[in-house]
Amino acid sequence: MPAPSDVSGASLPDFRSQPRAFLQALFQTAVRSAQPLHGMRAWLPAPPRGRTLVLGAGKAGGSMAQALEALWPADAPLSGLVVTRYGHLPPRPQGLAQRIEVVEAAHPVPDAAGMAAAERMLGLTAGLTADDLVLCLISGGGSSLLTLPADGLALEDKQHINRALLESGASIGEMNCVRKHLSRIKGGRLAAACAPARVVTLTISDVPGDDPSVIASGPTVPDATTCADALEILARYRIDVPLPVRQALQNGVLETPKPADGVFAGHSVHLVATPWQALEAAAAAARGAGLAAYILSDEIEGESRDVGRVHAALARGVALRGQPFARPCVILSGGETTVTVGPRREGAAPGRGGRAGEFCLGLAQALQGIDGVWALAADTDGIDGIEDNAGALVTPDTLARAAAAQLRVADHLDRHDAYGYFEALGDLVITGPTHTNVNDFRALLVL
């Protein structure tokens, strides 16, 4: 009997004898399924009578640009500018001519390079006509990479607000509502600048619900949120903005283009890859290996450690009572959790880690070393927070090995230091940038 394989045809490790390798192979399967070349071809329009301009931003920006260059007719003009995160530019395939400029900038806190790229993009829209086509390549991370502060805001203000939002525990929708209203390019404003050209947006979703207006703060789609919404979010999380900007929000001066705005007439948005597709690919690979696979949801949000504890309760139910699923099985989920960083104790060293690592800390603490449960959580872009790991692994002996190394999971949770905990155990998942981004991936294997 041939060995089971994932969607790429590669053999999967045996889940009983190599559970760690099996989980990592499932993660790689999910990531491969979300590469833009797989899903872009079906949504490409025919070349226009005029010129084709490519604009884009996101962690998958480099790979999306290369996919478009490979798929676009060689004899049809193509040019433009895309911005991606530092270090996320994929190697160029041999023989593929570069027609789209790709530059790099900072994420998750914006920098001057991202602002310069945004300024250049707006400049490239000048002189577009109704005969022209704008292809916008949008993926997660674009909110930080495509930064152009509203009037009255300096880059330093945007950096402060971004950091405060990231540490507040706000959801991605809440963060991007604020970002849209404090920008000259997000929240539909880039599409407005492209008028009267036709705009086709090709996007890779990294948000629960796949709402294009939330992905990268929706630079090319209408925005249903309001200045009042942004003010309420700022107040809820006690985030300060300069007084002139607060007044501009109160007066509606910074309002974004709305769904009824005629500027969006004739525009279209297509999802090239989504979290659900990635989870389905992993589930199909697991089933091909003879293992039952269940997808909980691709829209799970909440505090990372708490989501980990809920997953642990489910895994314990399967391991101890065979409910709600019989073992062996793998339980998959996705979404975007948050890590709320509280005031740091005086003299305390800052923790290192991201959403996936903190999920694993909460999971390990709640599993209490139960036999037969293995887990992996990772960010599909290959970077968990700002560290060099994608995520981490939890094994039945995680807590025992940690105790032998004099590590306490509660201490690391207090410091938000998942990286230090799992690095000491040799349980970090390190892939490097994956050149896509369909959000969190979690897999619990119950044997």
C-alpha positions as CSV (number, residue, x, y, z in Angstrom):
1,M,0.0,0.0,0.0
2,P,1.5,3.4,-1.0
3,A,2.4,5.9,1.8
4,P,-0.3,8.6,2.4
5,S,0.5,11.9,1.0
6,D,-0.5,15.6,1.3
7,V,-1.8,17.9,-1.4
8,S,1.7,18.2,-2.9
9,G,2.2,14.5,-3.3
10,A,4.8,14.3,-0.5
11,S,4.7,11.4,1.9
12,L,3.5,12.2,5.4
13,P,5.2,10.8,8.4
14,D,3.3,8.1,10.4
15,F,1.1,9.9,12.9
16,R,1.5,7.1,15.6
17,S,5.3,6.7,15.5
18,Q,6.3,10.3,14.5
19,P,3.6,12.6,15.9
20,R,5.8,15.7,15.9
21,A,6.9,15.3,12.3
22,F,3.3,14.5,11.3
23,L,2.0,17.7,12.8
24,Q,4.7,19.8,11.2
25,A,3.9,18.1,7.8
26,L,0.2,19.1,8.3
27,F,1.3,22.7,8.9
28,Q,3.4,22.7,5.7
29,T,0.5,21.2,3.8
30,A,-1.7,24.1,4.9
31,V,1.0,26.6,4.0
32,R,1.5,25.1,0.5
33,S,-2.2,25.2,-0.2
34,A,-2.2,29.0,0.5
35,Q,0.5,29.9,-2.0
36,P,-0.8,32.5,-4.4
37,L,0.1,30.7,-7.6
38,H,-2.5,28.0,-6.8
39,G,-5.4,30.3,-6.6
40,M,-4.7,33.4,-8.7
41,R,-5.1,32.1,-12.2
42,A,-8.9,31.7,-12.0
43,W,-9.4,35.4,-11.1
44,L,-7.2,37.2,-13.6
45,P,-9.0,39.5,-16.0
46,A,-8.0,39.9,-19.6
47,P,-5.4,42.6,-20.3
48,P,-7.1,46.0,-20.9
49,R,-7.0,48.4,-23.9
50,G,-4.8,50.7,-21.8
51,R,-2.0,49.9,-19.4
52,T,-2.0,47.5,-16.4
53,L,-0.7,48.9,-13.1
54,V,0.0,46.6,-10.2
55,L,-0.1,47.9,-6.6
56,G,0.0,45.9,-3.4
57,A,1.0,45.4,0.2
58,G,1.3,42.5,2.6
59,K,3.5,39.7,3.9
60,A,2.6,37.7,0.7
61,G,3.3,40.7,-1.5
62,G,6.5,39.3,-3.0
63,S,5.0,35.9,-3.9
64,M,1.8,37.4,-5.2
65,A,3.8,39.7,-7.5
66,Q,5.8,36.7,-8.8
67,A,2.7,34.6,-9.3
68,L,1.2,37.5,-11.3
69,E,4.3,37.9,-13.4
70,A,4.3,34.1,-14.2
71,L,0.6,34.1,-15.1
72,W,0.2,37.4,-17.0
73,P,0.7,37.2,-20.8
74,A,4.3,37.9,-21.7
75,D,3.3,40.3,-24.5
76,A,1.0,42.3,-22.3
77,P,2.5,45.4,-20.5
78,L,2.7,45.0,-16.7
79,S,4.3,47.3,-14.2
80,G,3.8,48.6,-10.6
81,L,5.0,48.6,-7.0
82,V,4.3,46.2,-4.1
83,V,5.6,46.4,-0.6
84,T,6.3,43.4,1.7
85,R,7.9,42.8,5.1
86,Y,11.6,42.8,5.5
87,G,13.0,39.4,4.8
88,H,9.8,38.1,3.2
89,L,10.9,38.5,-0.4
90,P,10.9,35.0,-2.0
91,P,13.8,33.8,-4.2
92,R,13.0,34.6,-7.9
93,P,12.4,31.5,-10.0
94,Q,14.9,31.0,-12.7
95,G,13.9,32.6,-16.0
96,L,11.0,34.7,-14.5
97,A,11.5,38.2,-15.7
98,Q,10.8,40.9,-13.1
99,R,8.1,43.4,-14.2
100,I,6.8,44.6,-10.8
101,E,9.0,46.4,-8.3
102,V,8.9,44.9,-4.8
103,V,10.2,46.9,-1.8
104,E,10.5,46.0,1.8
105,A,9.3,47.8,5.0
106,A,8.6,47.1,8.7
107,H,5.9,45.1,10.3
108,P,4.1,45.1,12.8
109,V,5.1,48.7,13.6
110,P,5.4,50.9,10.4
111,D,8.5,52.7,9.4
112,A,9.6,55.4,6.9
113,A,10.2,52.8,4.1
114,G,6.5,51.8,4.2
115,M,5.4,55.4,4.2
116,A,7.6,56.2,1.2
117,A,6.2,53.2,-0.6
118,A,2.6,54.4,0.1
119,E,3.5,57.9,-1.2
120,R,4.9,56.4,-4.4
121,M,1.8,54.2,-4.9
122,L,-0.5,57.2,-4.7
123,G,1.8,59.0,-7.2
124,L,1.6,56.1,-9.6
125,T,-2.3,56.4,-9.8
126,A,-2.0,59.9,-11.4
127,G,-3.2,60.0,-15.0
128,L,-5.0,56.7,-15.0
129,T,-7.9,56.5,-17.5
130,A,-11.0,54.4,-17.9
131,D,-9.1,52.2,-20.4
132,D,-6.6,51.2,-17.7
133,L,-6.6,48.3,-15.2
134,V,-5.3,48.4,-11.7
135,L,-4.5,45.0,-10.1
136,C,-4.2,45.3,-6.4
137,L,-2.4,42.4,-4.5
138,I,-3.4,42.6,-0.9
139,S,-2.5,40.3,2.0
140,G,-2.2,40.4,5.8
141,G,0.3,42.8,7.2
142,G,-0.6,45.5,4.7
143,S,-2.0,47.7,7.4
144,S,1.5,48.3,8.8
145,L,3.4,48.1,5.5
146,L,1.2,50.6,3.7
147,T,1.2,53.5,6.1
148,L,0.4,57.0,5.1
149,P,-0.7,59.1,8.2
150,A,-3.7,61.3,8.0
151,D,-3.2,65.1,8.1
152,G,-2.1,66.1,11.6
153,L,-0.4,62.8,12.3
154,A,3.3,62.1,12.1
155,L,4.9,58.7,11.5
156,E,5.9,58.7,15.1
157,D,2.3,59.1,16.1
158,K,1.2,56.2,13.9
159,Q,4.0,54.0,15.4
160,H,2.8,54.8,19.0
161,I,-0.8,54.1,18.1
162,N,0.1,50.9,16.4
163,R,2.1,49.6,19.4
164,A,-0.7,50.6,21.7
165,L,-3.3,48.7,19.6
166,L,-1.1,45.6,19.4
167,E,-0.7,45.4,23.2
168,S,-4.3,46.3,24.0
169,G,-5.9,43.0,23.2
170,A,-8.1,44.7,20.5
171,S,-9.3,42.4,17.7
172,I,-8.0,42.7,14.2
173,G,-11.3,44.3,13.1
174,E,-11.0,46.9,15.8
175,M,-7.4,47.7,15.1
176,N,-8.0,48.1,11.4
177,C,-11.1,50.3,12.0
178,V,-8.8,52.8,13.7
179,R,-6.0,52.4,11.1
180,K,-8.4,53.1,8.3
181,H,-9.6,56.4,9.7
182,L,-6.1,57.6,10.5
183,S,-4.8,56.9,7.0
184,R,-4.7,58.7,3.6
185,I,-4.5,55.4,1.7
186,K,-6.4,52.7,3.6
187,G,-10.2,52.2,4.0
188,G,-10.9,52.5,0.3
189,R,-8.9,55.6,-0.3
190,L,-6.4,53.8,-2.7
191,A,-9.3,52.7,-4.9
192,A,-10.6,56.3,-4.9
193,A,-7.2,57.5,-6.1
194,C,-7.3,55.0,-9.0
195,A,-10.5,56.4,-10.5
196,P,-11.6,56.2,-13.3
197,A,-9.5,53.1,-13.9
198,R,-11.1,49.6,-13.2
199,V,-9.7,48.0,-10.0
200,V,-9.5,44.3,-9.5
201,T,-8.3,43.3,-6.0
202,L,-6.7,39.9,-5.5
203,T,-6.4,39.1,-1.8
204,I,-5.2,36.5,0.6
205,S,-7.3,36.5,3.8
206,D,-5.7,36.5,7.2
207,V,-8.8,37.6,9.1
208,P,-11.8,35.8,10.7
209,G,-14.7,35.9,8.2
210,D,-12.5,36.8,5.2
211,D,-13.9,40.4,5.1
212,P,-11.9,42.2,2.4
213,S,-12.5,45.5,4.2
214,V,-10.6,44.2,7.2
215,I,-7.7,42.5,5.3
216,A,-4.8,45.0,5.4
217,S,-7.4,47.7,6.4
218,G,-9.1,47.4,3.0
219,P,-7.2,50.0,0.8
220,T,-9.3,49.2,-2.2
221,V,-12.8,48.4,-0.8
222,P,-15.5,50.5,0.8
223,D,-15.5,50.9,4.6
224,A,-18.7,50.5,6.6
225,T,-17.1,51.6,9.9
226,T,-17.2,55.2,11.0
227,C,-15.2,57.9,12.7
228,A,-17.5,57.3,15.7
229,D,-16.5,53.7,15.7
230,A,-12.8,54.5,15.7
231,L,-13.3,57.0,18.6
232,E,-15.1,54.4,20.6
233,I,-12.3,51.8,20.1
234,L,-9.7,54.4,21.1
235,A,-11.6,55.2,24.2
236,R,-12.3,51.6,25.2
237,Y,-8.6,50.7,25.1
238,R,-7.5,54.1,26.5
239,I,-5.3,55.0,23.5
240,D,-4.3,58.6,23.1
241,V,-4.2,60.5,19.7
242,P,-3.2,64.1,19.1
243,L,-6.0,66.6,19.9
244,P,-6.3,67.9,16.3
245,V,-6.8,64.3,15.1
246,R,-9.3,63.5,17.8
247,Q,-11.2,66.6,16.7
248,A,-11.1,65.6,13.1
249,L,-12.6,62.2,14.0
250,Q,-15.3,63.9,16.1
251,N,-16.1,66.2,13.1
252,G,-16.1,63.4,10.6
253,V,-13.3,65.0,8.6
254,L,-11.5,61.7,8.5
255,E,-14.5,59.6,7.3
256,T,-13.7,56.8,4.8
257,P,-15.5,56.1,1.4
258,K,-18.7,54.1,2.1
259,P,-20.3,51.2,0.2
260,A,-22.7,53.4,-1.7
261,D,-19.8,55.6,-3.1
262,G,-19.8,55.5,-6.9
263,V,-16.0,55.3,-7.0
264,F,-16.3,51.6,-6.4
265,A,-18.6,50.9,-9.4
266,G,-17.2,48.2,-11.6
267,H,-14.6,47.1,-9.1
268,S,-14.2,43.5,-8.0
269,V,-12.5,41.6,-5.2
270,H,-11.4,37.9,-5.3
271,L,-10.1,35.7,-2.5
272,V,-7.0,33.9,-3.8
273,A,-6.4,31.9,-0.5
274,T,-8.3,31.7,2.8
275,P,-7.8,30.2,6.2
276,W,-10.6,27.7,5.6
277,Q,-8.9,26.4,2.4
278,A,-5.7,25.8,4.3
279,L,-7.4,23.9,7.1
280,E,-9.3,21.8,4.6
281,A,-6.0,21.0,2.9
282,A,-4.5,19.8,6.2
283,A,-7.7,17.8,7.0
284,A,-7.6,16.1,3.6
285,A,-4.0,15.2,4.1
286,A,-4.7,13.7,7.6
287,R,-7.7,11.7,6.2
288,G,-5.5,10.4,3.5
289,A,-3.2,9.1,6.2
290,G,-6.1,7.2,7.7
291,L,-6.7,9.6,10.5
292,A,-10.1,11.2,11.4
293,A,-9.8,15.0,11.1
294,Y,-12.2,17.7,12.4
295,I,-12.1,21.4,11.8
296,L,-13.6,23.5,14.7
297,S,-13.6,26.9,12.9
298,D,-11.4,29.3,11.0
299,E,-12.8,32.3,13.0
300,I,-11.6,31.6,16.5
301,E,-10.7,34.8,18.4
302,G,-10.0,35.7,22.0
303,E,-7.1,35.8,24.4
304,S,-4.5,33.3,23.2
305,R,-3.9,31.6,26.5
306,D,-7.7,31.2,27.1
307,V,-8.2,29.8,23.6
308,G,-5.4,27.3,24.5
309,R,-7.2,26.3,27.6
310,V,-10.5,25.7,25.8
311,H,-8.7,23.5,23.2
312,A,-7.1,21.6,26.1
313,A,-10.5,20.9,27.6
314,L,-11.7,19.5,24.2
315,A,-8.6,17.3,23.8
316,R,-9.0,16.0,27.4
317,G,-12.6,15.0,26.6
318,V,-11.5,13.1,23.6
319,A,-8.6,11.4,25.4
320,L,-10.5,10.5,28.5
321,R,-14.0,9.9,27.3
322,G,-14.0,9.6,23.6
323,Q,-16.2,12.7,23.4
324,P,-17.1,14.6,21.2
325,F,-14.7,12.7,18.9
326,A,-13.3,9.2,19.0
327,R,-9.5,8.9,19.0
328,P,-7.2,8.7,17.2
329,C,-8.0,12.0,15.5
330,V,-6.6,15.4,14.7
331,I,-8.5,18.6,15.7
332,L,-7.8,21.7,13.6
333,S,-8.7,25.3,14.0
334,G,-7.7,28.8,12.8
335,G,-8.5,32.4,13.4
336,E,-6.7,35.3,15.0
337,T,-6.2,35.4,18.8
338,T,-4.7,38.2,20.8
339,V,-2.2,38.7,23.5
340,T,-3.0,41.6,25.9
341,V,0.2,42.9,27.4
342,G,-0.4,44.5,30.8
343,P,1.9,46.8,32.8
344,R,5.3,45.3,33.3
345,R,6.6,44.8,36.8
346,E,9.5,47.2,37.6
347,G,12.8,45.5,36.6
348,A,11.1,42.7,34.8
349,A,12.7,41.6,31.5
350,P,10.3,41.9,28.5
351,G,8.9,38.6,27.3
352,R,9.4,37.2,23.8
353,G,6.7,35.5,22.0
354,G,3.5,35.8,19.9
355,R,-0.1,34.5,19.7
356,A,0.8,30.9,18.7
357,G,3.4,30.5,21.5
358,E,1.1,31.9,24.1
359,F,-1.7,29.6,22.9
360,C,0.7,26.7,23.5
361,L,1.6,27.9,27.0
362,G,-2.1,28.0,27.9
363,L,-2.7,24.6,26.3
364,A,0.2,22.9,28.0
365,Q,-0.8,24.3,31.4
366,A,-4.4,23.0,31.0
367,L,-3.5,19.6,29.6
368,Q,-1.4,18.9,32.7
369,G,0.7,16.3,30.8
370,I,-2.2,14.0,29.8
371,D,-1.0,11.1,27.8
372,G,-1.5,10.9,24.1
373,V,-2.1,14.5,23.2
374,W,0.3,16.3,20.9
375,A,-0.2,19.8,19.5
376,L,1.2,22.4,17.1
377,A,0.3,26.1,16.8
378,A,1.9,28.4,14.3
379,D,1.4,31.5,12.3
380,T,1.1,30.6,8.6
381,D,3.4,33.5,7.6
382,G,6.2,31.8,9.4
383,I,6.7,34.5,12.1
384,D,5.0,34.4,15.5
385,G,4.9,38.0,16.6
386,I,8.3,39.5,16.0
387,E,10.5,36.5,16.7
388,D,12.1,34.0,14.2
389,N,9.8,31.1,15.0
390,A,6.4,30.3,13.4
391,G,5.1,28.8,16.6
392,A,5.7,25.9,19.0
393,L,4.9,22.2,19.8
394,V,3.3,20.7,22.9
395,T,3.9,17.1,23.8
396,P,2.7,14.8,26.6
397,D,6.0,15.4,28.5
398,T,6.2,19.2,27.9
399,L,5.6,20.1,31.6
400,A,7.8,17.3,32.9
401,R,10.8,18.4,30.7
402,A,10.1,22.0,31.7
403,A,10.2,21.1,35.4
404,A,13.5,19.3,35.0
405,A,14.8,22.5,33.4
406,Q,13.4,24.5,36.3
407,L,10.9,26.3,34.0
408,R,7.4,27.2,35.3
409,V,4.7,27.7,32.7
410,A,2.9,30.2,34.9
411,D,6.0,32.4,35.1
412,H,6.4,32.5,31.4
413,L,2.7,33.3,30.9
414,D,3.1,36.2,33.3
415,R,5.9,37.5,31.2
416,H,4.4,36.6,27.8
417,D,7.6,34.7,27.2
418,A,6.5,31.7,25.2
419,Y,9.7,31.9,23.1
420,G,12.0,31.5,26.1
421,Y,10.0,28.5,27.4
422,F,9.8,26.5,24.2
423,E,13.3,27.5,23.0
424,A,14.7,25.9,26.2
425,L,12.7,22.7,25.4
426,G,13.7,22.5,21.8
427,D,10.1,22.8,20.8
428,L,10.0,26.0,18.7
429,V,8.6,25.5,15.1
430,I,11.0,27.5,12.9
431,T,10.2,27.7,9.1
432,G,11.4,31.1,8.1
433,P,9.0,33.3,6.1
434,T,6.5,31.2,4.1
435,H,5.5,34.0,1.6
436,T,1.8,33.6,2.4
437,N,-0.4,34.5,5.3
438,V,-3.8,32.9,6.2
439,N,-3.5,33.5,9.9
440,D,-3.2,31.1,12.8
441,F,-3.0,27.3,12.3
442,R,-3.6,24.9,15.2
443,A,-3.6,21.1,15.2
444,L,-4.2,18.8,18.2
445,L,-3.4,15.1,17.7
446,V,-5.1,12.8,20.1
447,L,-3.8,9.2,20.0
